[in-house]
Amino acid sequence: MLIIYLRAHLQSKRKSMNKNQYLPAEMSKILLQIASFSSAYLDMLPQNTQFSQRIFNISASH
């Protein structure tokens, strides 16, 4: 789920930037590596609705 969010976030970030700005490919790779590494640990956390909503709200605000 985190990887899907990060991919969508990176795609929207690229679309919103003007021609003079860019997101380096290396930064995209690093963010995806962090997401794939941490997703295994996030799967071990409690999966109740309040916890999931809180994580989503934190992610959406960044």
N, CA, C and O atoms as a printed pandas DataFrame, in Angstrom:
     atom_number atom_name residue_name chain_id  residue_number  x_coord  y_coord  z_coord
0              1         N          MET        A               1    0.823   -1.188    0.000
1              2        CA          MET        A               1    0.000    0.000    0.000
2              3         C          MET        A               1    0.876    1.264    0.000
3              4         O          MET        A               1    0.587    2.227   -0.710
4              5         N          LEU        A               2    1.928    1.246    0.790
5              6        CA          LEU        A               2    2.821    2.401    0.857
6              7         C          LEU        A               2    3.526    2.619   -0.480
7              8         O          LEU        A               2    3.718    3.754   -0.916
8              9         N          ILE        A               3    3.907    1.521   -1.121
9             10        CA          ILE        A               3    4.582    1.637   -2.417
10            11         C          ILE        A               3    3.635    2.246   -3.449
11            12         O          ILE        A               3    4.035    3.094   -4.246
12            13         N          ILE        A               4    2.381    1.807   -3.427
13            14        CA          ILE        A               4    1.389    2.348   -4.360
14            15         C          ILE        A               4    1.210    3.842   -4.123
15            16         O          ILE        A               4    1.145    4.625   -5.070
16            17         N          TYR        A               5    1.130    4.234   -2.844
17            18        CA          TYR        A               5    0.979    5.656   -2.514
18            19         C          TYR        A               5    2.181    6.454   -3.016
19            20         O          TYR        A               5    2.017    7.515   -3.619
20            21         N          LEU        A               6    3.392    5.941   -2.766
21            22        CA          LEU        A               6    4.589    6.681   -3.182
22            23         C          LEU        A               6    4.674    6.821   -4.695
23            24         O          LEU        A               6    5.047    7.878   -5.205
24            25         N          ARG        A               7    4.327    5.757   -5.413
25            26        CA          ARG        A               7    4.350    5.842   -6.877
26            27         C          ARG        A               7    3.373    6.902   -7.364
27            28         O          ARG        A               7    3.705    7.714   -8.227
28            29         N          ALA        A               8    2.159    6.890   -6.804
29            30        CA          ALA        A               8    1.155    7.880   -7.205
30            31         C          ALA        A               8    1.620    9.288   -6.848
31            32         O          ALA        A               8    1.427   10.228   -7.619
32            33         N          HIS        A               9    2.233    9.426   -5.674
33            34        CA          HIS        A               9    2.725   10.733   -5.235
34            35         C          HIS        A               9    3.824   11.241   -6.166
35            36         O          HIS        A               9    3.832   12.413   -6.540
36            37         N          LEU        A              10    4.744   10.363   -6.536
37            38        CA          LEU        A              10    5.829   10.764   -7.432
38            39         C          LEU        A              10    5.299   11.159   -8.804
39            40         O          LEU        A              10    5.772   12.123   -9.406
40            41         N          GLN        A              11    4.305   10.404   -9.300
41            42        CA          GLN        A              11    3.734   10.737  -10.606
42            43         C          GLN        A              11    3.042   12.091  -10.566
43            44         O          GLN        A              11    3.201   12.895  -11.484
44            45         N          SER        A              12    2.277   12.351   -9.510
45            46        CA          SER        A              12    1.589   13.643   -9.432
46            47         C          SER        A              12    2.590   14.774   -9.233
47            48         O          SER        A              12    2.376   15.884   -9.721
48            49         N          LYS        A              13    3.686   14.501   -8.519
49            50        CA          LYS        A              13    4.726   15.506   -8.303
50            51         C          LYS        A              13    5.363   15.886   -9.636
51            52         O          LYS        A              13    5.586   17.065   -9.912
52            53         N          ARG        A              14    5.652   14.888  -10.455
53            54        CA          ARG        A              14    6.255   15.154  -11.764
54            55         C          ARG        A              14    5.324   15.991  -12.638
55            56         O          ARG        A              14    5.764   16.907  -13.333
56            57         N          LYS        A              15    4.032   15.665  -12.593
57            58        CA          LYS        A              15    3.067   16.389  -13.420
58            59         C          LYS        A              15    2.918   17.834  -12.968
59            60         O          LYS        A              15    2.714   18.726  -13.792
60            61         N          SER        A              16    3.020   18.073  -11.662
61            62        CA          SER        A              16    2.782   19.419  -11.145
62            63         C          SER        A              16    3.987   20.347  -11.293
63            64         O          SER        A              16    3.840   21.563  -11.176
64            65         N          MET        A              17    5.153   19.807  -11.543
65            66        CA          MET        A              17    6.346   20.643  -11.670
66            67         C          MET        A              17    6.407   21.284  -13.052
67            68         O          MET        A              17    5.974   20.692  -14.041
68            69         N          ASN        A              18    6.943   22.486  -13.109
69            70        CA          ASN        A              18    7.080   23.119  -14.420
70            71         C          ASN        A              18    8.336   22.595  -15.120
71            72         O          ASN        A              18    9.059   21.766  -14.567
72            73         N          LYS        A              19    8.587   23.076  -16.318
73            74        CA          LYS        A              19    9.680   22.530  -17.138
74            75         C          LYS        A              19   11.063   22.779  -16.553
75            76         O          LYS        A              19   12.002   22.042  -16.857
76            77         N          ASN        A              20   11.203   23.795  -15.725
77            78        CA          ASN        A              20   12.514   24.106  -15.150
78            79         C          ASN        A              20   12.831   23.292  -13.898
79            80         O          ASN        A              20   13.969   23.286  -13.428
80            81         N          GLN        A              21   11.830   22.611  -13.363
81            82        CA          GLN        A              21   12.045   21.793  -12.170
82            83         C          GLN        A              21   11.926   20.328  -12.559
83            84         O          GLN        A              21   11.237   19.981  -13.518
84            85         N          TYR        A              22   12.596   19.486  -11.816
85            86        CA          TYR        A              22   12.475   18.058  -12.071
86            87         C          TYR        A              22   12.798   17.291  -10.799
87            88         O          TYR        A              22   13.475   17.792   -9.901
88            89         N          LEU        A              23   12.299   16.069  -10.747
89            90        CA          LEU        A              23   12.603   15.178   -9.639
90            91         C          LEU        A              23   13.639   14.183  -10.154
91            92         O          LEU        A              23   13.325   13.365  -11.020
92            93         N          PRO        A              24   14.853   14.236   -9.645
93            94        CA          PRO        A              24   15.890   13.335  -10.155
94            95         C          PRO        A              24   15.478   11.868  -10.041
95            96         O          PRO        A              24   14.828   11.457   -9.079
96            97         N          ALA        A              25   15.870   11.101  -11.037
97            98        CA          ALA        A              25   15.532    9.679  -11.053
98            99         C          ALA        A              25   16.076    8.972   -9.823
99           100         O          ALA        A              25   15.437    8.064   -9.292
100          101         N          GLU        A              26   17.252    9.382   -9.368
101          102        CA          GLU        A              26   17.838    8.749   -8.184
102          103         C          GLU        A              26   16.959    8.949   -6.952
103          104         O          GLU        A              26   16.836    8.046   -6.124
104          105         N          MET        A              27   16.346   10.132   -6.825
105          106        CA          MET        A              27   15.468   10.389   -5.690
106          107         C          MET        A              27   14.254    9.468   -5.740
107          108         O          MET        A              27   13.823    8.953   -4.709
108          109         N          SER        A              28   13.703    9.258   -6.929
109          110        CA          SER        A              28   12.574    8.346   -7.086
110          111         C          SER        A              28   12.962    6.939   -6.660
111          112         O          SER        A              28   12.208    6.264   -5.958
112          113         N          LYS        A              29   14.139    6.501   -7.087
113          114        CA          LYS        A              29   14.604    5.159   -6.729
114          115         C          LYS        A              29   14.781    5.021   -5.225
115          116         O          LYS        A              29   14.412    4.002   -4.641
116          117         N          ILE        A              30   15.341    6.042   -4.605
117          118        CA          ILE        A              30   15.563    6.001   -3.156
118          119         C          ILE        A              30   14.231    5.917   -2.418
119          120         O          ILE        A              30   14.086    5.120   -1.491
120          121         N          LEU        A              31   13.258    6.736   -2.823
121          122        CA          LEU        A              31   11.953    6.711   -2.159
122          123         C          LEU        A              31   11.276    5.355   -2.312
123          124         O          LEU        A              31   10.666    4.859   -1.365
124          125         N          LEU        A              32   11.377    4.752   -3.490
125          126        CA          LEU        A              32   10.770    3.437   -3.694
126          127         C          LEU        A              32   11.495    2.360   -2.892
127          128         O          LEU        A              32   10.856    1.426   -2.408
128          129         N          GLN        A              33   12.809    2.469   -2.744
129          130        CA          GLN        A              33   13.546    1.509   -1.927
130          131         C          GLN        A              33   13.133    1.619   -0.463
131          132         O          GLN        A              33   12.959    0.607    0.215
132          133         N          ILE        A              34   12.978    2.847    0.019
133          134        CA          ILE        A              34   12.536    3.048    1.403
134          135         C          ILE        A              34   11.150    2.441    1.593
135          136         O          ILE        A              34   10.892    1.768    2.591
136          137         N          ALA        A              35   10.267    2.680    0.637
137          138        CA          ALA        A              35    8.903    2.163    0.744
138          139         C          ALA        A              35    8.889    0.641    0.741
139          140         O          ALA        A              35    8.183    0.027    1.541
140          141         N          SER        A              36    9.662    0.026   -0.152
141          142        CA          SER        A              36    9.649   -1.436   -0.212
142          143         C          SER        A              36   10.298   -2.045    1.024
143          144         O          SER        A              36    9.883   -3.114    1.470
144          145         N          PHE        A              37   11.304   -1.389    1.582
145          146        CA          PHE        A              37   11.945   -1.886    2.797
146          147         C          PHE        A              37   11.001   -1.775    3.987
147          148         O          PHE        A              37   10.894   -2.706    4.785
148          149         N          SER        A              38   10.318   -0.645    4.108
149          150        CA          SER        A              38    9.481   -0.415    5.282
150          151         C          SER        A              38    8.121   -1.094    5.184
151          152         O          SER        A              38    7.463   -1.283    6.207
152          153         N          SER        A              39    7.680   -1.467    3.987
153          154        CA          SER        A              39    6.348   -2.062    3.859
154          155         C          SER        A              39    6.241   -3.386    4.608
155          156         O          SER        A              39    5.171   -3.713    5.122
156          157         N          ALA        A              40    7.323   -4.152    4.682
157          158        CA          ALA        A              40    7.295   -5.409    5.437
158          159         C          ALA        A              40    7.041   -5.141    6.916
159          160         O          ALA        A              40    6.329   -5.903    7.571
160          161         N          TYR        A              41    7.612   -4.076    7.440
161          162        CA          TYR        A              41    7.409   -3.730    8.846
162          163         C          TYR        A              41    6.017   -3.155    9.080
163          164         O          TYR        A              41    5.414   -3.398   10.125
164          165         N          LEU        A              42    5.507   -2.400    8.125
165          166        CA          LEU        A              42    4.159   -1.852    8.268
166          167         C          LEU        A              42    3.117   -2.960    8.272
167          168         O          LEU        A              42    2.085   -2.835    8.932
168          169         N          ASP        A              43    3.375   -4.049    7.540
169          170        CA          ASP        A              43    2.433   -5.168    7.513
170          171         C          ASP        A              43    2.319   -5.846    8.872
171          172         O          ASP        A              43    1.304   -6.480    9.158
172          173         N          MET        A              44    3.340   -5.724    9.713
173          174        CA          MET        A              44    3.309   -6.358   11.032
174          175         C          MET        A              44    2.555   -5.521   12.065
175          176         O          MET        A              44    2.230   -6.017   13.144
176          177         N          LEU        A              45    2.275   -4.264   11.746
177          178        CA          LEU        A              45    1.591   -3.386   12.686
178          179         C          LEU        A              45    0.103   -3.724   12.755
179          180         O          LEU        A              45   -0.436   -4.335   11.832
180          181         N          PRO        A              46   -0.562   -3.333   13.837
181          182        CA          PRO        A              46   -2.000   -3.614   13.958
182          183         C          PRO        A              46   -2.774   -3.002   12.792
183          184         O          PRO        A              46   -2.519   -1.868   12.386
184          185         N          GLN        A              47   -3.701   -3.753   12.274
185          186        CA          GLN        A              47   -4.433   -3.301   11.089
186          187         C          GLN        A              47   -5.860   -2.880   11.424
187          188         O          GLN        A              47   -6.795   -3.242   10.709
188          189         N          ASN        A              48   -6.036   -2.127   12.492
189          190        CA          ASN        A              48   -7.386   -1.646   12.772
190          191         C          ASN        A              48   -7.657   -0.375   11.977
191          192         O          ASN        A              48   -6.732    0.246   11.453
192          193         N          THR        A              49   -8.903    0.002   11.889
193          194        CA          THR        A              49   -9.311    1.119   11.036
194          195         C          THR        A              49   -8.704    2.439   11.480
195          196         O          THR        A              49   -8.226    3.208   10.646
196          197         N          GLN        A              50   -8.715    2.715   12.771
197          198        CA          GLN        A              50   -8.191    3.995   13.251
198          199         C          GLN        A              50   -6.706    4.129   12.932
199          200         O          GLN        A              50   -6.257    5.191   12.501
200          201         N          PHE        A              51   -5.949    3.067   13.139
201          202        CA          PHE        A              51   -4.519    3.100   12.852
202          203         C          PHE        A              51   -4.284    3.347   11.362
203          204         O          PHE        A              51   -3.453    4.176   10.990
204          205         N          SER        A              52   -5.018    2.626   10.513
205          206        CA          SER        A              52   -4.852    2.776    9.067
206          207         C          SER        A              52   -5.194    4.184    8.614
207          208         O          SER        A              52   -4.495    4.757    7.779
208          209         N          GLN        A              53   -6.264    4.746    9.158
209          210        CA          GLN        A              53   -6.648    6.104    8.783
210          211         C          GLN        A              53   -5.602    7.109    9.232
211          212         O          GLN        A              53   -5.315    8.068    8.515
212          213         N          ARG        A              54   -5.029    6.899   10.413
213          214        CA          ARG        A              54   -4.017    7.826   10.917
214          215         C          ARG        A              54   -2.782    7.793   10.019
215          216         O          ARG        A              54   -2.238    8.844    9.678
216          217         N          ILE        A              55   -2.336    6.601    9.636
217          218        CA          ILE        A              55   -1.176    6.471    8.745
218          219         C          ILE        A              55   -1.477    7.147    7.408
219          220         O          ILE        A              55   -0.636    7.871    6.875
220          221         N          PHE        A              56   -2.671    6.912    6.866
221          222        CA          PHE        A              56   -3.026    7.508    5.582
222          223         C          PHE        A              56   -3.048    9.027    5.686
223          224         O          PHE        A              56   -2.572    9.713    4.782
224          225         N          ASN        A              57   -3.592    9.558    6.771
225          226        CA          ASN        A              57   -3.651   11.011    6.944
226          227         C          ASN        A              57   -2.257   11.610    7.065
227          228         O          ASN        A              57   -2.000   12.689    6.531
228          229         N          ILE        A              58   -1.357   10.929    7.757
229          230        CA          ILE        A              58    0.022   11.407    7.878
230          231         C          ILE        A              58    0.684   11.404    6.502
231          232         O          ILE        A              58    1.355   12.366    6.127
232          233         N          SER        A              59    0.490   10.313    5.748
233          234        CA          SER        A              59    1.093   10.201    4.420
234          235         C          SER        A              59    0.539   11.252    3.473
235          236         O          SER        A              59    1.285   11.844    2.692
236          237         N          ALA        A              60   -0.757   11.486    3.540
237          238        CA          ALA        A              60   -1.398   12.428    2.619
238          239         C          ALA        A              60   -0.975   13.865    2.894
239          240         O          ALA        A              60   -1.003   14.703    1.993
240          241         N          SER        A              61   -0.588   14.152    4.121
241          242        CA          SER        A              61   -0.227   15.528    4.456
242          243         C          SER        A              61    1.174   15.899    3.990
243          244         O          SER        A              61    1.535   17.076    4.016
244          245         N          HIS        A              62    1.975   14.921    3.564
245          246        CA          HIS        A              62    3.354   15.218    3.138
246          247         C          HIS        A              62    3.459   15.309    1.651
247          248         O          HIS        A              62    4.545   15.552    1.122
